[in-house]
Every structure is written in C-alpha cells, then in structure tokens.
Amino acid sequence: MPHDMLPPSAQALALSGLLGALAARGYAFVTPTPSACRRMAERPAPARPTLRDIFGWSRPFGRSDLPPDLFALLEESGQLATAEAGFRSRVRVSAVHGRLFAHSAFPATAPDAVFLGPDTYRFADLIHRELATGPAPRTIWDIGAGAGVGGLLAGLWAPGARVTLSDVNPAALAMAEANARHHGCAVGLVRAEGLPPGEELDLILANPPYVAGASGRHYKDGGDMHGAALSLAWAEQASARLAPGGRFVMYTGSAILDGGVDALGEALRTLADRTDRQLRYGELDPDVFASELRRQAYDGVERIAAVAAVLERER
C-alpha cells in the first residue's frame, strides 16, 4: 500500500471534522482506567450533559444537548447511536499531549473496539523521551496502531518522517485515518497482523495487547506467557527490520512471576544477545491491572508491571 493518505471516506472526513469542531471549542478530556469510568457511570447523570459528558464519559444525551453542527458530524461519521434516554456517541474523544484523538466509547467491550487509556499516555511519553535523543527517524512504523496515537505523535515530533500505521482490526484503521486527517498527517494505512516483511525501518513502535486469556478483543489479548507472547513476537519481528541505528520502542505489560521472575524481560535479553541488538529495559509502573490477578490465567503471578523496552541496532 502506498505510504500516503488513502482517498478519504465520507465517515473519516466527518469524524475528523468532529475532532476539529471539538478542538475549536476548547474540548479536553483525559481517559482514566475502566474502573474509574465505571465509577463515574454509577453517579447520577447531570440534568444537562456537557461535551465532556457526551464525548468523554460516554453519557446519553438529548438532541438539544448537542450543537447542531456537532450532531450532524456525529451522525455523518456513523458514530451516533440511539439510547433509551435519547442518543449516545459511539466514539470517545481524548486529549494526549494536547491533541485530540477519537477512539471507541465506554465500555469498549466489542471485539473490534479501539481502546485508548492510561497505557496510551505512558506510551506517548515514552516515545517523546526517545525522540529527544538520537537522529530524527526518516521512517516510522506503528505496529498494532489502534487509534494511531503513537505513530501520529511520533510523526508530528519528527517532521518529514514517512509514517505507517498497521493493525489487524479494520475499525482501528478507520479510526486512525480520521485521527490522521484531523492532525494533517499523511500516513500509510496497512491491515496486517504484526509487522509484515518489508524494508528496514528507523523507528518501529508498539504498544501490544498484554492481558492473559481470551476475551476476544483485538486490543486486549496478549497470548501465552501470561499475556506476553505477542509482545515478544512483535519484538522479534521488529528486531529483524531495524535499519542501522534504528530503534524498536515498545510499551507493554509483563507478568512478574512468583519469586520476582520477569519472563518477558529475560526473553528480550536473550533476543538482544541472539540478534546483536542493544536492549534498554525497565519498569514504568510496578503494578497495573491488579484486578486481573484474580483470574486463573494469572496463577503463579505476583503482579503485572508496565514496562518499556527499547531494542537498538548499531550503525
């Protein structure tokens, strides 16, 4: 697929227009954990919902609660749903590093839901730190891009780079297309599972699913190794595609086993030694998704850590 914008779909144009209209109104919202969102949903609904209620907290609204231009754009984008109390937005809009991104409304439980949450903010911060050092990349590929936050921000922070966003989920690519158009970013959109064969790349990004078990959701299931198998597979694929001086930057989760064993960290060190790559690896948060530990899939696990892994190829 060419590394430029596809001919725009009417829905992508409408959704990017909605993002622009919200930005012009000064809209801002930070998406917290699903548990925090559930607590908010249990509170009494406001008499008149605000834009943050509608597009942030995913609350129902009446037609008169939304300005006509926003209602029309929401409808044209295919993201307007009827509800018992009137309407709901199928899309949620969150600000990351001061820029708005569309993703799936709460609760994001559909198999093709496009998730954005606290992990996304940590991922964006990691990319920002990495791009502050070393030469500017000429080519950027975001594996499993979801709403495209990582790759789009990297492209904005590295002007002139050729950016590709790939995902196995067509709904994610549609959302990423709208987000790219809103930010004026020319990107390649590729439907693929993992990183397909191709040219060597300067910067490869990934925020893989890392939860153990089989929920059926693209953005959640990380496979074996207590959810780390997909992260390791993508790291192996990316390591083989790095150009001289290139970097693979991954934010993911690692199940820390009884006795403090980090199986993903050990596997990545083995990969780095085998492929002659330099590895920087460390915990960003020692304890995330603690509620998951109650499930049988996490037998033998002490905690789940959010980790950063950077594989580098020498020049």
C-alpha positions in Angstrom: 0.0 0.0 0.0 1.4 3.4 -0.9 2.7 5.5 2.0 0.3 8.3 1.6 -3.3 9.0 2.6 -6.0 6.9 1.0 -8.9 8.6 -0.8 -11.0 9.9 2.1 -14.1 8.1 3.1 -17.1 10.2 4.0 -17.2 8.9 7.5 -13.5 9.6 8.1 -13.9 13.2 6.8 -17.0 13.7 9.1 -15.1 12.3 12.1 -12.1 14.4 11.5 -14.4 17.3 11.2 -16.0 16.5 14.5 -12.5 16.5 16.1 -11.8 19.9 14.6 -15.1 21.3 15.8 -14.4 20.0 19.4 -10.9 21.4 19.3 -12.2 24.8 18.3 -14.5 24.7 21.3 -11.6 24.0 23.6 -12.7 20.5 24.4 -10.3 18.4 26.5 -10.6 15.1 28.3 -8.2 12.6 29.8 -9.4 9.0 29.8 -8.8 7.1 33.0 -8.9 3.4 33.8 -12.0 1.4 33.0 -12.7 1.1 36.8 -12.7 4.8 37.2 -15.1 5.1 34.2 -17.4 2.6 35.8 -17.5 4.6 39.0 -18.3 7.7 37.0 -21.1 5.8 35.2 -22.7 4.9 38.5 -23.1 8.6 39.5 -26.4 10.3 38.8 -26.5 11.8 35.3 -26.3 15.6 35.1 -29.5 17.4 34.2 -27.8 18.7 31.0 -24.7 16.8 29.8 -21.7 18.8 28.7 -19.4 17.9 25.8 -17.2 16.1 28.2 -20.1 14.0 29.4 -21.1 13.1 25.9 -17.7 12.6 24.3 -15.6 11.8 27.3 -17.7 9.9 29.8 -20.0 8.4 27.1 -23.2 9.5 28.8 -26.5 9.6 26.9 -27.8 12.9 25.7 -30.8 14.5 24.0 -30.8 16.2 20.6 -30.9 19.7 22.1 -27.9 18.9 24.3 -25.5 18.9 21.3 -24.9 21.9 19.0 -26.4 21.2 15.5 -23.1 21.1 13.7 -21.7 18.5 16.2 -24.8 16.4 16.0 -24.7 16.4 12.2 -21.0 15.5 12.1 -21.5 12.7 14.6 -24.4 11.3 12.5 -22.4 11.6 9.2 -19.5 9.8 10.8 -21.7 6.8 11.6 -20.9 7.2 15.3 -24.4 8.2 16.5 -26.4 5.5 18.4 -29.9 5.7 19.8 -30.3 5.1 23.5 -33.2 4.8 25.9 -32.6 8.3 27.1 -32.1 9.7 23.6 -28.7 9.2 21.9 -25.1 8.1 22.7 -21.9 8.7 20.9 -20.1 5.5 19.7 -16.9 7.5 19.7 -14.9 8.9 22.6 -12.5 11.8 22.2 -9.4 12.1 24.4 -6.5 14.5 24.5 -3.0 13.1 24.5 -0.1 15.6 24.7 -2.7 18.4 23.9 -4.0 16.7 20.7 -7.4 15.1 20.3 -7.9 11.5 19.2 -11.1 9.5 18.5 -11.5 6.0 19.8 -14.3 3.7 21.0 -16.8 4.9 23.5 -17.0 3.4 27.0 -17.4 0.5 27.6 -15.1 -0.7 24.9 -16.2 -4.3 25.0 -16.8 -5.1 21.3 -14.3 -7.5 19.6 -13.2 -4.7 17.3 -13.2 -1.9 19.9 -10.4 0.7 19.6 -9.0 1.4 23.0 -7.3 4.4 24.5 -6.4 4.7 28.2 -3.7 5.2 30.7 -1.3 2.9 28.8 -1.6 5.2 25.8 -0.4 8.2 27.8 2.6 6.2 29.1 3.3 5.0 25.6 3.2 8.6 24.2 5.5 9.8 27.0 8.0 7.0 26.2 8.0 7.9 22.5 8.5 11.6 23.4 11.5 10.8 25.6 13.1 8.5 22.9 12.7 11.1 20.2 14.5 13.7 22.3 17.8 11.7 21.7 19.5 10.4 18.6 18.9 11.3 15.0 15.4 12.0 13.7 13.9 9.0 12.0 13.1 9.0 8.3 10.7 6.0 8.5 8.3 5.2 11.4 6.1 2.1 11.7 3.5 1.7 14.4 2.5 -2.0 14.9 -1.0 -2.6 16.2 -1.5 1.1 16.0 -5.1 1.2 17.2 -6.3 4.8 17.1 -2.8 5.7 15.8 -1.7 7.8 18.8 1.8 6.5 18.9 2.7 6.7 15.3 0.9 10.0 14.7 2.6 11.8 17.6 5.9 10.4 16.6 5.4 11.8 13.1 4.4 15.2 14.4 7.5 15.2 16.6 9.7 14.0 13.7 8.6 16.2 10.8 9.3 14.8 7.4 9.3 11.1 8.5 7.3 8.6 6.5 4.7 7.1 8.9 2.9 3.8 8.5 0.1 2.7 10.9 -0.8 -1.0 10.8 -3.4 -3.0 12.6 -5.3 -6.3 12.2 -8.5 -4.5 13.1 -10.3 -2.6 10.2 -12.2 -0.5 12.8 -8.9 0.7 14.2 -7.5 1.7 10.8 -10.7 3.6 10.1 -10.4 5.5 13.4 -6.6 6.1 12.8 -7.5 7.5 9.3 -9.8 10.1 10.9 -7.3 11.0 13.5 -4.5 11.4 10.9 -6.7 13.7 8.8 -7.6 15.8 11.8 -3.9 16.3 12.5 -3.0 16.8 8.9 -0.7 13.8 8.8 0.0 11.9 5.6 0.3 8.2 6.6 0.2 4.7 5.2 -2.5 2.5 6.5 -1.9 -1.2 6.4 -4.1 -4.1 7.6 -1.7 -6.6 9.0 -1.2 -8.9 11.9 2.1 -7.9 13.5 4.9 -6.4 11.3 4.8 -7.7 7.7 8.0 -8.3 5.7 9.5 -5.2 4.0 12.2 -2.6 4.1 14.4 -1.7 7.0 13.0 1.0 9.3 14.4 3.7 11.5 11.8 3.7 14.2 9.3 0.9 15.0 6.7 1.4 17.7 4.5 -1.0 19.5 2.0 -1.0 22.4 0.9 -4.6 22.2 -2.0 -6.2 24.0 -0.7 -7.9 27.1 -3.6 -9.3 29.1 -3.7 -13.1 29.5 -6.7 -15.1 28.5 -9.1 -14.9 25.5 -11.5 -12.0 25.8 -11.9 -11.9 22.0 -10.9 -8.2 21.9 -8.1 -7.3 19.5 -6.7 -4.7 21.8 -6.6 -6.8 24.9 -5.5 -10.4 24.4 -1.7 -10.9 24.5 -1.5 -14.7 24.2 0.6 -17.1 26.1 3.4 -16.3 28.6 0.7 -14.8 30.8 -0.1 -12.3 28.1 3.5 -11.5 26.9 3.7 -13.8 23.9 2.5 -11.2 21.4 4.9 -8.6 22.8 7.8 -11.0 22.3 6.7 -11.9 18.8 6.5 -8.3 17.8 9.9 -7.6 19.3 11.4 -10.4 17.2 9.8 -9.2 14.0 10.9 -5.6 14.7 14.4 -6.5 15.6 14.8 -8.1 12.1 13.6 -4.9 10.4 15.7 -2.3 12.0 17.9 -0.2 9.8 21.4 0.7 11.0 21.0 3.0 14.0 17.3 2.1 14.2 15.2 1.6 17.3 12.2 -0.5 18.3 10.3 1.2 21.1 7.8 -0.9 23.0 5.5 -0.2 25.9 3.8 -3.3 27.2 3.0 -5.3 30.4 4.9 -8.1 31.9 3.6 -10.6 34.4 6.1 -10.9 37.2 6.0 -14.5 38.4 6.3 -15.8 41.9 9.8 -15.1 43.2 10.1 -11.9 41.1 10.8 -13.6 37.8 10.3 -11.3 34.8 9.9 -13.9 31.9 9.4 -11.2 29.2 12.5 -9.3 30.3 14.6 -12.4 30.3 13.2 -13.4 26.8 14.0 -9.9 25.5 17.6 -10.1 26.8 18.0 -13.5 25.1 16.6 -11.9 21.8 19.0 -9.0 22.1 22.0 -11.2 22.5 21.0 -13.5 19.7 20.4 -10.7 17.2 23.2 -8.4 18.3 21.0 -5.7 19.4 21.3 -3.3 22.4 18.4 -3.6 24.9 17.2 -1.0 27.4 14.5 -2.3 29.6 12.8 -1.3 32.8 9.6 -0.9 34.7 7.5 2.2 34.3 4.8 1.2 36.8 5.2 -1.8 39.1 1.5 -2.7 39.5 -1.1 -2.3 36.8 -4.4 -4.2 36.2 -4.2 -5.7 39.6 -7.9 -6.9 39.3 -6.8 -9.3 36.5 -4.7 -11.3 39.0 -7.9 -12.8 40.5 -8.3 -14.8 37.2 -7.0 -18.4 36.8 -4.9 -17.2 33.9 -2.6 -15.5 36.4 -1.9 -18.4 38.7 1.7 -18.1 39.8 1.9 -14.3 39.1 2.7 -11.7 41.8 1.9 -8.6 39.8 1.7 -7.1 36.4 4.3 -4.4 35.6 4.1 -1.8 32.9 7.5 -1.9 31.1 9.5 -0.1 28.5 11.7 -2.0 26.1 14.0 -0.4 23.5 16.0 -2.5 21.1 18.7 -0.7 19.1 20.8 -1.7 16.1 24.2 -0.3 15.9 25.2 1.9 13.0 
